[in-house]
């Protein structure tokens, strides 16, 4: 059912293509429909030069096990799954988020544990840095985001989330080749990187919501 008090639906324009060859072989998690806007709530991480140097080392080592591994272009910690909003839901959804998140203060996380992930339908594999400190504050944020998602009858976040920053990815389920010896070598690189203790202690200053080609920011106090 539609949430109460929503305005009528305008005529949205959103670029759409299901040709996976145009975006590195990635496959949509759900089919595109006109008027449906893929929406995601997350904490953005602005990479410093030293972080990109660490990333380059990690990708180079991972490619000795899986040559198709590619670096991620933008970095974040997710606070929601990717969900589908109708165009006329975006404004009230963002308004509800802003109200729910207004009381939260800035906080620190440490993301220094290398981990391998696959998406739900096993079409992509990711190398990420899992959060080892700051988990409680992230769960508090997710709890508020989940309440907004429930109001719009949308899927909430995972029951026991592994908060992480994705660093690199490849097509298919190649977790078996990236775990074990490769994973240990990647962790050794992180542990031995001169700036890692400083780089991977991250202060979060804002939450962001991306819906289609629209971005909304929610500064933390």
VODO-488765 format. One record per residue (C-alpha): chain; x, y, z. Coordinates in steps of 0.25 Angstrom, whole numbers, plus 5000, padded with zeros to 4 digits. Example, Ala and Ser with C-alpha at 12.3 -4.5 7.8 and 13.67 -1.06 7.14 Angstrom:
<sites>
<site><chain>A</chain><X>5049</X><Y>4982</Y><Z>5031</Z></site>
<site><chain>A</chain><X>5055</X><Y>4996</Y><Z>5029</Z></site>
</sites>
This chain:
<sites>
<site><chain>A</chain><X>5000</X><Y>5000</Y><Z>5000</Z></site>
<site><chain>A</chain><X>5004</X><Y>5014</Y><Z>4997</Z></site>
<site><chain>A</chain><X>5008</X><Y>5023</Y><Z>5010</Z></site>
<site><chain>A</chain><X>4997</X><Y>5033</Y><Z>5013</Z></site>
<site><chain>A</chain><X>4998</X><Y>5047</Y><Z>5009</Z></site>
<site><chain>A</chain><X>5007</X><Y>5046</Y><Z>4996</Z></site>
<site><chain>A</chain><X>5006</X><Y>5055</Y><Z>4984</Z></site>
<site><chain>A</chain><X>5002</X><Y>5050</Y><Z>4971</Z></site>
<site><chain>A</chain><X>5013</X><Y>5044</Y><Z>4962</Z></site>
<site><chain>A</chain><X>5020</X><Y>5053</Y><Z>4952</Z></site>
<site><chain>A</chain><X>5026</X><Y>5048</Y><Z>4939</Z></site>
<site><chain>A</chain><X>5040</X><Y>5044</Y><Z>4943</Z></site>
<site><chain>A</chain><X>5052</X><Y>5043</Y><Z>4934</Z></site>
<site><chain>A</chain><X>5062</X><Y>5033</Y><Z>4937</Z></site>
<site><chain>A</chain><X>5073</X><Y>5026</Y><Z>4928</Z></site>
<site><chain>A</chain><X>5072</X><Y>5011</Y><Z>4928</Z></site>
<site><chain>A</chain><X>5079</X><Y>5000</Y><Z>4922</Z></site>
<site><chain>A</chain><X>5080</X><Y>4985</Y><Z>4925</Z></site>
<site><chain>A</chain><X>5092</X><Y>4983</Y><Z>4916</Z></site>
<site><chain>A</chain><X>5102</X><Y>4977</Y><Z>4925</Z></site>
<site><chain>A</chain><X>5113</X><Y>4979</Y><Z>4915</Z></site>
<site><chain>A</chain><X>5112</X><Y>4994</Y><Z>4918</Z></site>
<site><chain>A</chain><X>5115</X><Y>4993</Y><Z>4932</Z></site>
<site><chain>A</chain><X>5126</X><Y>4983</Y><Z>4934</Z></site>
<site><chain>A</chain><X>5117</X><Y>4971</Y><Z>4933</Z></site>
<site><chain>A</chain><X>5110</X><Y>4974</Y><Z>4946</Z></site>
<site><chain>A</chain><X>5095</X><Y>4969</Y><Z>4946</Z></site>
<site><chain>A</chain><X>5084</X><Y>4977</Y><Z>4952</Z></site>
<site><chain>A</chain><X>5078</X><Y>4972</Y><Z>4966</Z></site>
<site><chain>A</chain><X>5064</X><Y>4975</Y><Z>4961</Z></site>
<site><chain>A</chain><X>5059</X><Y>4978</Y><Z>4947</Z></site>
<site><chain>A</chain><X>5058</X><Y>4993</Y><Z>4943</Z></site>
<site><chain>A</chain><X>5044</X><Y>4999</Y><Z>4942</Z></site>
<site><chain>A</chain><X>5041</X><Y>5013</Y><Z>4938</Z></site>
<site><chain>A</chain><X>5038</X><Y>5021</Y><Z>4950</Z></site>
<site><chain>A</chain><X>5045</X><Y>5012</Y><Z>4959</Z></site>
<site><chain>A</chain><X>5057</X><Y>5018</Y><Z>4966</Z></site>
<site><chain>A</chain><X>5068</X><Y>5010</Y><Z>4972</Z></site>
<site><chain>A</chain><X>5071</X><Y>5016</Y><Z>4986</Z></site>
<site><chain>A</chain><X>5082</X><Y>5014</Y><Z>4996</Z></site>
<site><chain>A</chain><X>5086</X><Y>5020</Y><Z>5009</Z></site>
<site><chain>A</chain><X>5100</X><Y>5020</Y><Z>5013</Z></site>
<site><chain>A</chain><X>5112</X><Y>5027</Y><Z>5020</Z></site>
<site><chain>A</chain><X>5121</X><Y>5033</Y><Z>5009</Z></site>
<site><chain>A</chain><X>5136</X><Y>5032</Y><Z>5011</Z></site>
<site><chain>A</chain><X>5145</X><Y>5042</Y><Z>5004</Z></site>
<site><chain>A</chain><X>5158</X><Y>5035</Y><Z>5000</Z></site>
<site><chain>A</chain><X>5171</X><Y>5041</Y><Z>5003</Z></site>
<site><chain>A</chain><X>5184</X><Y>5039</Y><Z>4994</Z></site>
<site><chain>A</chain><X>5190</X><Y>5030</Y><Z>5004</Z></site>
<site><chain>A</chain><X>5177</X><Y>5021</Y><Z>5004</Z></site>
<site><chain>A</chain><X>5178</X><Y>5020</Y><Z>4989</Z></site>
<site><chain>A</chain><X>5192</X><Y>5016</Y><Z>4990</Z></site>
<site><chain>A</chain><X>5188</X><Y>5005</Y><Z>5000</Z></site>
<site><chain>A</chain><X>5177</X><Y>5001</Y><Z>4990</Z></site>
<site><chain>A</chain><X>5186</X><Y>5000</Y><Z>4979</Z></site>
<site><chain>A</chain><X>5195</X><Y>4990</Y><Z>4987</Z></site>
<site><chain>A</chain><X>5183</X><Y>4982</Y><Z>4991</Z></site>
<site><chain>A</chain><X>5177</X><Y>4981</Y><Z>4976</Z></site>
<site><chain>A</chain><X>5191</X><Y>4977</Y><Z>4971</Z></site>
<site><chain>A</chain><X>5192</X><Y>4966</Y><Z>4981</Z></site>
<site><chain>A</chain><X>5178</X><Y>4961</Y><Z>4978</Z></site>
<site><chain>A</chain><X>5180</X><Y>4961</Y><Z>4963</Z></site>
<site><chain>A</chain><X>5191</X><Y>4950</Y><Z>4965</Z></site>
<site><chain>A</chain><X>5180</X><Y>4941</Y><Z>4969</Z></site>
<site><chain>A</chain><X>5168</X><Y>4947</Y><Z>4961</Z></site>
<site><chain>A</chain><X>5173</X><Y>4955</Y><Z>4949</Z></site>
<site><chain>A</chain><X>5159</X><Y>4962</Y><Z>4947</Z></site>
<site><chain>A</chain><X>5159</X><Y>4969</Y><Z>4961</Z></site>
<site><chain>A</chain><X>5156</X><Y>4984</Y><Z>4959</Z></site>
<site><chain>A</chain><X>5157</X><Y>4995</Y><Z>4969</Z></site>
<site><chain>A</chain><X>5144</X><Y>5002</Y><Z>4974</Z></site>
<site><chain>A</chain><X>5142</X><Y>5016</Y><Z>4970</Z></site>
<site><chain>A</chain><X>5135</X><Y>5022</Y><Z>4982</Z></site>
<site><chain>A</chain><X>5135</X><Y>5017</Y><Z>4996</Z></site>
<site><chain>A</chain><X>5124</X><Y>5016</Y><Z>5007</Z></site>
<site><chain>A</chain><X>5118</X><Y>5008</Y><Z>5018</Z></site>
<site><chain>A</chain><X>5104</X><Y>5003</Y><Z>5015</Z></site>
<site><chain>A</chain><X>5093</X><Y>5006</Y><Z>5025</Z></site>
<site><chain>A</chain><X>5082</X><Y>5000</Y><Z>5016</Z></site>
<site><chain>A</chain><X>5080</X><Y>4990</Y><Z>5004</Z></site>
<site><chain>A</chain><X>5078</X><Y>4996</Y><Z>4991</Z></site>
<site><chain>A</chain><X>5063</X><Y>4997</Y><Z>4990</Z></site>
<site><chain>A</chain><X>5053</X><Y>5002</Y><Z>4980</Z></site>
<site><chain>A</chain><X>5045</X><Y>5015</Y><Z>4982</Z></site>
<site><chain>A</chain><X>5034</X><Y>5021</Y><Z>4973</Z></site>
<site><chain>A</chain><X>5038</X><Y>5035</Y><Z>4968</Z></site>
<site><chain>A</chain><X>5027</X><Y>5041</Y><Z>4977</Z></site>
<site><chain>A</chain><X>5032</X><Y>5034</Y><Z>4989</Z></site>
<site><chain>A</chain><X>5046</X><Y>5040</Y><Z>4989</Z></site>
<site><chain>A</chain><X>5042</X><Y>5054</Y><Z>4995</Z></site>
<site><chain>A</chain><X>5034</X><Y>5048</Y><Z>5007</Z></site>
<site><chain>A</chain><X>5045</X><Y>5037</Y><Z>5009</Z></site>
<site><chain>A</chain><X>5056</X><Y>5047</Y><Z>5010</Z></site>
<site><chain>A</chain><X>5048</X><Y>5056</Y><Z>5019</Z></site>
<site><chain>A</chain><X>5046</X><Y>5044</Y><Z>5028</Z></site>
<site><chain>A</chain><X>5060</X><Y>5040</Y><Z>5028</Z></site>
<site><chain>A</chain><X>5064</X><Y>5055</Y><Z>5031</Z></site>
<site><chain>A</chain><X>5055</X><Y>5054</Y><Z>5044</Z></site>
<site><chain>A</chain><X>5060</X><Y>5041</Y><Z>5049</Z></site>
<site><chain>A</chain><X>5075</X><Y>5044</Y><Z>5047</Z></site>
<site><chain>A</chain><X>5075</X><Y>5058</Y><Z>5052</Z></site>
<site><chain>A</chain><X>5079</X><Y>5055</Y><Z>5066</Z></site>
<site><chain>A</chain><X>5092</X><Y>5047</Y><Z>5063</Z></site>
<site><chain>A</chain><X>5106</X><Y>5052</Y><Z>5066</Z></site>
<site><chain>A</chain><X>5119</X><Y>5050</Y><Z>5058</Z></site>
<site><chain>A</chain><X>5126</X><Y>5037</Y><Z>5062</Z></site>
<site><chain>A</chain><X>5138</X><Y>5029</Y><Z>5059</Z></site>
<site><chain>A</chain><X>5140</X><Y>5015</Y><Z>5053</Z></site>
<site><chain>A</chain><X>5152</X><Y>5006</Y><Z>5050</Z></site>
<site><chain>A</chain><X>5151</X><Y>4998</Y><Z>5037</Z></site>
<site><chain>A</chain><X>5164</X><Y>4990</Y><Z>5037</Z></site>
<site><chain>A</chain><X>5160</X><Y>4975</Y><Z>5035</Z></site>
<site><chain>A</chain><X>5160</X><Y>4970</Y><Z>5021</Z></site>
<site><chain>A</chain><X>5148</X><Y>4961</Y><Z>5017</Z></site>
<site><chain>A</chain><X>5143</X><Y>4955</Y><Z>5004</Z></site>
<site><chain>A</chain><X>5128</X><Y>4957</Y><Z>5001</Z></site>
<site><chain>A</chain><X>5118</X><Y>4952</Y><Z>4990</Z></site>
<site><chain>A</chain><X>5105</X><Y>4959</Y><Z>4987</Z></site>
<site><chain>A</chain><X>5092</X><Y>4952</Y><Z>4990</Z></site>
<site><chain>A</chain><X>5091</X><Y>4945</Y><Z>4976</Z></site>
<site><chain>A</chain><X>5105</X><Y>4942</Y><Z>4975</Z></site>
<site><chain>A</chain><X>5108</X><Y>4950</Y><Z>4962</Z></site>
<site><chain>A</chain><X>5119</X><Y>4958</Y><Z>4968</Z></site>
<site><chain>A</chain><X>5130</X><Y>4957</Y><Z>4979</Z></site>
<site><chain>A</chain><X>5136</X><Y>4968</Y><Z>4987</Z></site>
<site><chain>A</chain><X>5148</X><Y>4971</Y><Z>4995</Z></site>
<site><chain>A</chain><X>5145</X><Y>4980</Y><Z>5007</Z></site>
<site><chain>A</chain><X>5150</X><Y>4986</Y><Z>5020</Z></site>
<site><chain>A</chain><X>5141</X><Y>4981</Y><Z>5031</Z></site>
<site><chain>A</chain><X>5138</X><Y>4990</Y><Z>5043</Z></site>
<site><chain>A</chain><X>5145</X><Y>4986</Y><Z>5056</Z></site>
<site><chain>A</chain><X>5141</X><Y>4997</Y><Z>5065</Z></site>
<site><chain>A</chain><X>5129</X><Y>5006</Y><Z>5064</Z></site>
<site><chain>A</chain><X>5119</X><Y>4995</Y><Z>5061</Z></site>
<site><chain>A</chain><X>5109</X><Y>4999</Y><Z>5072</Z></site>
<site><chain>A</chain><X>5107</X><Y>5013</Y><Z>5066</Z></site>
<site><chain>A</chain><X>5105</X><Y>5008</Y><Z>5052</Z></site>
<site><chain>A</chain><X>5094</X><Y>4998</Y><Z>5058</Z></site>
<site><chain>A</chain><X>5087</X><Y>5010</Y><Z>5064</Z></site>
<site><chain>A</chain><X>5087</X><Y>5017</Y><Z>5051</Z></site>
<site><chain>A</chain><X>5082</X><Y>5005</Y><Z>5043</Z></site>
<site><chain>A</chain><X>5071</X><Y>5004</Y><Z>5054</Z></site>
<site><chain>A</chain><X>5066</X><Y>5018</Y><Z>5050</Z></site>
<site><chain>A</chain><X>5068</X><Y>5015</Y><Z>5035</Z></site>
<site><chain>A</chain><X>5060</X><Y>5002</Y><Z>5036</Z></site>
<site><chain>A</chain><X>5048</X><Y>5009</Y><Z>5043</Z></site>
<site><chain>A</chain><X>5047</X><Y>5018</Y><Z>5031</Z></site>
<site><chain>A</chain><X>5048</X><Y>5007</Y><Z>5021</Z></site>
<site><chain>A</chain><X>5037</X><Y>5000</Y><Z>5029</Z></site>
<site><chain>A</chain><X>5028</X><Y>5012</Y><Z>5028</Z></site>
<site><chain>A</chain><X>5029</X><Y>5011</Y><Z>5013</Z></site>
<site><chain>A</chain><X>5028</X><Y>4995</Y><Z>5013</Z></site>
<site><chain>A</chain><X>5042</X><Y>4993</Y><Z>5008</Z></site>
<site><chain>A</chain><X>5052</X><Y>4983</Y><Z>5012</Z></site>
<site><chain>A</chain><X>5060</X><Y>4986</Y><Z>5024</Z></site>
<site><chain>A</chain><X>5075</X><Y>4984</Y><Z>5026</Z></site>
<site><chain>A</chain><X>5082</X><Y>4970</Y><Z>5029</Z></site>
<site><chain>A</chain><X>5079</X><Y>4964</Y><Z>5042</Z></site>
<site><chain>A</chain><X>5094</X><Y>4963</Y><Z>5046</Z></site>
<site><chain>A</chain><X>5101</X><Y>4972</Y><Z>5037</Z></site>
<site><chain>A</chain><X>5116</X><Y>4972</Y><Z>5034</Z></site>
<site><chain>A</chain><X>5119</X><Y>4987</Y><Z>5032</Z></site>
<site><chain>A</chain><X>5130</X><Y>4989</Y><Z>5023</Z></site>
<site><chain>A</chain><X>5136</X><Y>4998</Y><Z>5012</Z></site>
<site><chain>A</chain><X>5137</X><Y>4991</Y><Z>4998</Z></site>
<site><chain>A</chain><X>5150</X><Y>4993</Y><Z>4992</Z></site>
<site><chain>A</chain><X>5150</X><Y>4984</Y><Z>4979</Z></site>
<site><chain>A</chain><X>5141</X><Y>4975</Y><Z>4972</Z></site>
<site><chain>A</chain><X>5140</X><Y>4964</Y><Z>4961</Z></site>
<site><chain>A</chain><X>5129</X><Y>4958</Y><Z>4953</Z></site>
<site><chain>A</chain><X>5124</X><Y>4944</Y><Z>4958</Z></site>
<site><chain>A</chain><X>5126</X><Y>4936</Y><Z>4971</Z></site>
<site><chain>A</chain><X>5141</X><Y>4936</Y><Z>4972</Z></site>
<site><chain>A</chain><X>5141</X><Y>4936</Y><Z>4988</Z></site>
<site><chain>A</chain><X>5148</X><Y>4923</Y><Z>4988</Z></site>
<site><chain>A</chain><X>5160</X><Y>4928</Y><Z>4981</Z></site>
<site><chain>A</chain><X>5161</X><Y>4941</Y><Z>4989</Z></site>
<site><chain>A</chain><X>5160</X><Y>4935</Y><Z>5003</Z></site>
<site><chain>A</chain><X>5170</X><Y>4927</Y><Z>5010</Z></site>
<site><chain>A</chain><X>5185</X><Y>4930</Y><Z>5006</Z></site>
<site><chain>A</chain><X>5180</X><Y>4942</Y><Z>4997</Z></site>
<site><chain>A</chain><X>5172</X><Y>4948</Y><Z>5009</Z></site>
<site><chain>A</chain><X>5184</X><Y>4946</Y><Z>5018</Z></site>
<site><chain>A</chain><X>5193</X><Y>4953</Y><Z>5009</Z></site>
<site><chain>A</chain><X>5184</X><Y>4965</Y><Z>5008</Z></site>
<site><chain>A</chain><X>5182</X><Y>4966</Y><Z>5023</Z></site>
<site><chain>A</chain><X>5197</X><Y>4966</Y><Z>5024</Z></site>
<site><chain>A</chain><X>5198</X><Y>4978</Y><Z>5014</Z></site>
<site><chain>A</chain><X>5188</X><Y>4986</Y><Z>5022</Z></site>
<site><chain>A</chain><X>5195</X><Y>4983</Y><Z>5036</Z></site>
<site><chain>A</chain><X>5208</X><Y>4986</Y><Z>5030</Z></site>
<site><chain>A</chain><X>5204</X><Y>4999</Y><Z>5023</Z></site>
<site><chain>A</chain><X>5211</X><Y>5011</Y><Z>5030</Z></site>
<site><chain>A</chain><X>5198</X><Y>5020</Y><Z>5030</Z></site>
<site><chain>A</chain><X>5188</X><Y>5010</Y><Z>5032</Z></site>
<site><chain>A</chain><X>5185</X><Y>5013</Y><Z>5047</Z></site>
<site><chain>A</chain><X>5182</X><Y>5027</Y><Z>5044</Z></site>
<site><chain>A</chain><X>5175</X><Y>5025</Y><Z>5030</Z></site>
<site><chain>A</chain><X>5166</X><Y>5014</Y><Z>5035</Z></site>
<site><chain>A</chain><X>5161</X><Y>5021</Y><Z>5047</Z></site>
<site><chain>A</chain><X>5150</X><Y>5029</Y><Z>5041</Z></site>
<site><chain>A</chain><X>5141</X><Y>5040</Y><Z>5046</Z></site>
<site><chain>A</chain><X>5127</X><Y>5040</Y><Z>5040</Z></site>
<site><chain>A</chain><X>5122</X><Y>5054</Y><Z>5037</Z></site>
<site><chain>A</chain><X>5109</X><Y>5052</Y><Z>5029</Z></site>
<site><chain>A</chain><X>5100</X><Y>5041</Y><Z>5024</Z></site>
<site><chain>A</chain><X>5095</X><Y>5041</Y><Z>5009</Z></site>
<site><chain>A</chain><X>5084</X><Y>5035</Y><Z>5002</Z></site>
<site><chain>A</chain><X>5085</X><Y>5033</Y><Z>4987</Z></site>
<site><chain>A</chain><X>5072</X><Y>5031</Y><Z>4979</Z></site>
<site><chain>A</chain><X>5074</X><Y>5029</Y><Z>4964</Z></site>
<site><chain>A</chain><X>5082</X><Y>5041</Y><Z>4960</Z></site>
<site><chain>A</chain><X>5078</X><Y>5049</Y><Z>4972</Z></site>
<site><chain>A</chain><X>5087</X><Y>5051</Y><Z>4985</Z></site>
<site><chain>A</chain><X>5082</X><Y>5056</Y><Z>4998</Z></site>
<site><chain>A</chain><X>5092</X><Y>5059</Y><Z>5010</Z></site>
<site><chain>A</chain><X>5089</X><Y>5058</Y><Z>5025</Z></site>
<site><chain>A</chain><X>5100</X><Y>5065</Y><Z>5033</Z></site>
<site><chain>A</chain><X>5103</X><Y>5058</Y><Z>5047</Z></site>
<site><chain>A</chain><X>5104</X><Y>5068</Y><Z>5059</Z></site>
</sites>
